[in-house]
Amino acid sequence: MKKIFAIIIITLIYFFMPASVFGQTPVSQSSAHYINTKDAVPDKRAVVLKNFLKKYKSPLEKDAETIVKTADEQGIPWTWIPAISGVESTFCQAIPYNSYNCWGWNNGASSFKDYNEAVTVISSSLKKNYVDRGADTIDKIAPIYAPPSHTWAYKVNYFITRLESFEKTDTSVLSISL
């Protein structure tokens, strides 16, 4: 029994004893990391938005990634641009020919070269002319953006809520955690 106990003690000491260090081996790692953008996971919000806009047969569907990216760059909620387009033009289905103005911008008188330009202009204008001046919610934006409407904010918030609930139920986007 003493031999077994001694063997166990010696084995434990052997495994848990720090190794003697006779020299130091330099360890270096690259500070750069390679990321293959082809394999990058698309932003879940962009995928959800694309599927949401597809449901409404919106021509903005192909610009979903731009909408999310531009909103992030401007520091505004990603749901605002699509929700406002839902109220103003039924997600770009009812706009002046070749205007790409889905947001009723400038009372519908403004035209843009494409949806990409429109999204960029509208997003930056919402940030600069509304949010930065204290109108940081749809309810605060409404009296400035769509006077004299008393229902505009309610309608925009309705589409924001629809989009957020769609995000929770969209089964085409799977969250995988390792």
HUCORNOR-V550143 format. One record per residue. N is the residue number from 1. RES is the residue in three letters. SS is DSSP state (H for helix, E for strand, C for the rest). PSI is psi in whole degrees, -180 to 180 (999 if undefined). Layout:
n->N res->RES ss->SS psi->PSI
n->N res->RES ss->SS psi->PSI
This chain:
n->1 res->MET ss->C psi->-40
n->2 res->LYS ss->H psi->-37
n->3 res->LYS ss->H psi->-44
n->4 res->ILE ss->H psi->-43
n->5 res->PHE ss->H psi->-43
n->6 res->ALA ss->H psi->-41
n->7 res->ILE ss->H psi->-42
n->8 res->ILE ss->H psi->-45
n->9 res->ILE ss->H psi->-47
n->10 res->ILE ss->H psi->-42
n->11 res->THR ss->H psi->-45
n->12 res->LEU ss->H psi->-43
n->13 res->ILE ss->H psi->-44
n->14 res->TYR ss->H psi->-45
n->15 res->PHE ss->H psi->-30
n->16 res->PHE ss->H psi->-2
n->17 res->MET ss->C psi->133
n->18 res->PRO ss->C psi->143
n->19 res->ALA ss->C psi->148
n->20 res->SER ss->C psi->140
n->21 res->VAL ss->C psi->116
n->22 res->PHE ss->C psi->-21
n->23 res->GLY ss->C psi->163
n->24 res->GLN ss->C psi->126
n->25 res->THR ss->C psi->121
n->26 res->PRO ss->C psi->138
n->27 res->VAL ss->C psi->126
n->28 res->SER ss->C psi->149
n->29 res->GLN ss->C psi->153
n->30 res->SER ss->C psi->140
n->31 res->SER ss->C psi->-13
n->32 res->ALA ss->C psi->143
n->33 res->HIS ss->C psi->133
n->34 res->TYR ss->C psi->128
n->35 res->ILE ss->C psi->120
n->36 res->ASN ss->C psi->108
n->37 res->THR ss->H psi->-20
n->38 res->LYS ss->H psi->-34
n->39 res->ASP ss->H psi->2
n->40 res->ALA ss->C psi->142
n->41 res->VAL ss->C psi->127
n->42 res->PRO ss->C psi->152
n->43 res->ASP ss->C psi->125
n->44 res->LYS ss->H psi->-38
n->45 res->ARG ss->H psi->-39
n->46 res->ALA ss->H psi->-40
n->47 res->VAL ss->H psi->-45
n->48 res->VAL ss->H psi->-45
n->49 res->LEU ss->H psi->-42
n->50 res->LYS ss->H psi->-45
n->51 res->ASN ss->H psi->-38
n->52 res->PHE ss->H psi->-48
n->53 res->LEU ss->H psi->-33
n->54 res->LYS ss->H psi->-40
n->55 res->LYS ss->H psi->-34
n->56 res->TYR ss->C psi->7
n->57 res->LYS ss->C psi->42
n->58 res->SER ss->C psi->135
n->59 res->PRO ss->H psi->-12
n->60 res->LEU ss->H psi->-11
n->61 res->GLU ss->H psi->-44
n->62 res->LYS ss->H psi->-13
n->63 res->ASP ss->H psi->16
n->64 res->ALA ss->H psi->-44
n->65 res->GLU ss->H psi->-40
n->66 res->THR ss->H psi->-40
n->67 res->ILE ss->H psi->-48
n->68 res->VAL ss->H psi->-46
n->69 res->LYS ss->H psi->-46
n->70 res->THR ss->H psi->-41
n->71 res->ALA ss->H psi->-44
n->72 res->ASP ss->H psi->-44
n->73 res->GLU ss->H psi->-36
n->74 res->GLN ss->H psi->-13
n->75 res->GLY ss->C psi->33
n->76 res->ILE ss->C psi->157
n->77 res->PRO ss->C psi->138
n->78 res->TRP ss->C psi->-15
n->79 res->THR ss->H psi->-17
n->80 res->TRP ss->H psi->-49
n->81 res->ILE ss->H psi->-50
n->82 res->PRO ss->H psi->-38
n->83 res->ALA ss->H psi->-43
n->84 res->ILE ss->H psi->-39
n->85 res->SER ss->H psi->-31
n->86 res->GLY ss->H psi->-41
n->87 res->VAL ss->H psi->-46
n->88 res->GLU ss->H psi->-29
n->89 res->SER ss->H psi->20
n->90 res->THR ss->C psi->54
n->91 res->PHE ss->C psi->46
n->92 res->CYS ss->C psi->17
n->93 res->GLN ss->C psi->-20
n->94 res->ALA ss->C psi->83
n->95 res->ILE ss->C psi->159
n->96 res->PRO ss->C psi->142
n->97 res->TYR ss->C psi->128
n->98 res->ASN ss->C psi->22
n->99 res->SER ss->C psi->-27
n->100 res->TYR ss->C psi->22
n->101 res->ASN ss->C psi->88
n->102 res->CYS ss->C psi->-2
n->103 res->TRP ss->C psi->9
n->104 res->GLY ss->C psi->25
n->105 res->TRP ss->H psi->133
n->106 res->ASN ss->H psi->45
n->107 res->ASN ss->H psi->31
n->108 res->GLY ss->H psi->-1
n->109 res->ALA ss->C psi->-19
n->110 res->SER ss->C psi->146
n->111 res->SER ss->C psi->151
n->112 res->PHE ss->C psi->159
n->113 res->LYS ss->C psi->-27
n->114 res->ASP ss->C psi->176
n->115 res->TYR ss->H psi->-34
n->116 res->ASN ss->H psi->-49
n->117 res->GLU ss->H psi->-42
n->118 res->ALA ss->H psi->-47
n->119 res->VAL ss->H psi->-43
n->120 res->THR ss->H psi->-47
n->121 res->VAL ss->H psi->-47
n->122 res->ILE ss->H psi->-45
n->123 res->SER ss->H psi->-48
n->124 res->SER ss->H psi->-34
n->125 res->SER ss->H psi->-40
n->126 res->LEU ss->H psi->-43
n->127 res->LYS ss->H psi->-53
n->128 res->LYS ss->H psi->-44
n->129 res->ASN ss->H psi->-12
n->130 res->TYR ss->C psi->-68
n->131 res->VAL ss->H psi->-48
n->132 res->ASP ss->H psi->-15
n->133 res->ARG ss->H psi->14
n->134 res->GLY ss->C psi->-12
n->135 res->ALA ss->C psi->80
n->136 res->ASP ss->C psi->13
n->137 res->THR ss->C psi->161
n->138 res->ILE ss->H psi->-39
n->139 res->ASP ss->H psi->-35
n->140 res->LYS ss->H psi->-29
n->141 res->ILE ss->H psi->-36
n->142 res->ALA ss->H psi->-51
n->143 res->PRO ss->H psi->-21
n->144 res->ILE ss->H psi->-44
n->145 res->TYR ss->H psi->-41
n->146 res->ALA ss->C psi->57
n->147 res->PRO ss->C psi->150
n->148 res->PRO ss->C psi->20
n->149 res->SER ss->C psi->135
n->150 res->HIS ss->C psi->0
n->151 res->THR ss->C psi->-9
n->152 res->TRP ss->H psi->-51
n->153 res->ALA ss->H psi->-43
n->154 res->TYR ss->H psi->-45
n->155 res->LYS ss->H psi->-43
n->156 res->VAL ss->H psi->-46
n->157 res->ASN ss->H psi->-33
n->158 res->TYR ss->H psi->-48
n->159 res->PHE ss->H psi->-33
n->160 res->ILE ss->H psi->-46
n->161 res->THR ss->H psi->-43
n->162 res->ARG ss->H psi->-43
n->163 res->LEU ss->H psi->-42
n->164 res->GLU ss->H psi->-38
n->165 res->SER ss->H psi->-32
n->166 res->PHE ss->H psi->-38
n->167 res->GLU ss->H psi->-38
n->168 res->LYS ss->H psi->-24
n->169 res->THR ss->H psi->-6
n->170 res->ASP ss->C psi->111
n->171 res->THR ss->C psi->-6
n->172 res->SER ss->C psi->-14
n->173 res->VAL ss->C psi->114
n->174 res->LEU ss->C psi->130
n->175 res->SER ss->C psi->123
n->176 res->ILE ss->C psi->124
n->177 res->SER ss->C psi->138
n->178 res->LEU ss->C psi->999
